[in-house]
Amino acid sequence: MRKLMLSIALLLAATVARADNGFFYVGAGVVRNSVSDITSLGGLPDISNTSWKAYVGVRPLDWLAAEGNYIDLGSGSSPSGHADANAVAVYAVGFLPIPLPIVDIFGKAGFAHWKLDGNVNSLVSPGSLSTNGSEFAWGIGAQAHISMVGARLEYENFNIPNTSGARVASLSVFLSF
């Protein structure tokens, strides 16, 4: 009976200690991204602009979370064509155990499913491109939070074949509960 009571007390203590980071979190932010050297179809412009992202996560342990992201990679236009891209990513997120209670440093690894569409406006060889795929994705970042509200700065990277890859820097806010 004492072991059961001790186990329950430890579980409740761990839950209370966990409360300041929250178990679930949702966030949204502004991203600056770049997808360049699109060579699948000659004449497609680079995508390098500011757009947005949204994410949701679950953090069962102080040092580990699982996260899902939607990233609008934006679009690019030129007289010779138009291109746009987006991605959905899932990550395992690991947090470093640093002694600052409101700051987290993290790294993440997972997979991104991307979609790239484009049109070439050329008299010689007009055409369109619609391609998608899944690739390994990784990221690093830092976040600060007070109570349920926080802000996050991060960098993410994943490969899109026949391009220089997607490089995404973001600044976002999140709510944990």
N, C-alpha and C positions, 0 to 999 in steps of 0.2 A: 504494500500500500504506500509506503514511504517513497519507493522508486517511482510509482505512478504520480504521486503528488509533486515530486521533484521534477519529473519530466514535464508535467503540465505547467509548473512555475517557470521552467526554462523556456518552454515554448511561448508562454505569454510575455516573458521578458524580451525574447527575440522579436516578437511582434511589436512591442512598444518601441524598441530600439529602431526598428525598421520604419516606423511611422513618419519620421521626418523626411525620408526620401520618397515615400509612397510606393504602392504596389503597382498601380497602373499609371501611365502618363500619356498625354496627347500633346502634340506641338505642331506649329506651323512657322514658316519663315521665308526669308528672301534668299535666293541663291544666285550666285554668279557662276556661270558655267561655260565650258568650251568643248566643242566637238569639231575638230578641224581635219583637213586633208581627206575629205570624203571622196574616195576614188572609185566607188562602185559604179558611178555613172558620171562621166566627165561633165564639168560645168556646174556642179552643185556648190553652193556657197557654204562657207564655214558657219557654224552656229556658235556664237559667242555673245551672250547677252545676259540680262538679269531676268529671272523668273521666280518661281515659287516651289515650295515643297510642303508636304504634310506627313506626319508620322504618328504612330501609336506604338506603345511598348508595354511590357510587363517586366517588373524587376523583383523577382522572388527573393533574391539575395543581394546584400550590399555590393557585391563584386560582380554580379552577373545579371544580364537582362536579355530579352529577346525583343526585336524591334522590326516593324514593317514600315516602309517609306514609299511615298509616291513623289517622284521628282519630275517636274515639267522642265525639260532641258531647253525649251524655247525653240525659236525658229531663226532662220537667216534668209535674207533675200538679196538678190543681185539682179542686174539686167538679164543675166543668163539663166537664172533659175531660183528655186525656192526649196528650202529643207526645214523640217521640224522633227523633234524627237522628244520622247519621254521614257521613263523607266519606273518599274516597281521593284523594290529591293527588300530582302529579308536578311537580318543580321543577328548574330550572337554578339553581344556587347560585353566587354570586360572592363571593369573599373579598377584603377589602381588604388590600393589602400593608403591614401595619404592622410596626414593628421589634421586636415582642414575640414570641418564638418559641413561647410556650405559649398565647397568646391570639389568637383569630380574631374579627373583626367581619365579618358577612355580610349579604347581601340575597338574596332569592330570588323568582323569578317562574315561574309555570307555570299549571296547570289543576287544579281540584278537581272531582271527580264526587261529588255529595252526594245523600243520600236523606233525606226527611222523611216520617214517618208520624204520624198522629194520629187520635183519636176524640173526638167531642163527645157528652157525656151530657146531652142537653137533651130535655125533653118536647115543645118546640115544633118544633125541627129537629135531630134526632139525625143523625149521619153520621160518615163516616170519610174520611181523606185519606191518599193514598200518592202521593207525587210525587218525582221525581228530575231531575237535570240536571247539566250541566257549565258551569263559569264560570271566568273568569280568577281566579287566586289570587296573592297576594304575601305576603312576610314579611320581617322583619328580626330580627337577633339577635346574640348574642355567645356564644362558647364558650371554655373553657379546658381544656387537656389536658396530662397528664404521661404520657409514654410512650404506652401503648395506651389509657388510660382518660381520659375527659373528662366535663365537665358543660356543659350548654347551656341558655341562657335565650333564649326567642324569642317573637315575636308574629306571628300569621298572620291574614289577612283574605280572605274571598271572599263574593260575593253569593249569596244564596238568594232568588229572586223571591218577592214578597209577604211578605217579612220585613225586618227591619232589617239582615240579613246575618249571617254568622258571624264572630265576633271571638274568637280563641283565643290565650291566653297559656299558655306551657308551660315547665316546668322538667324537664329530662331528663338521663339519663346515657347515655354511648355508649362503645362499644368499637371501636377501629380496628385493622385488621390488614392 
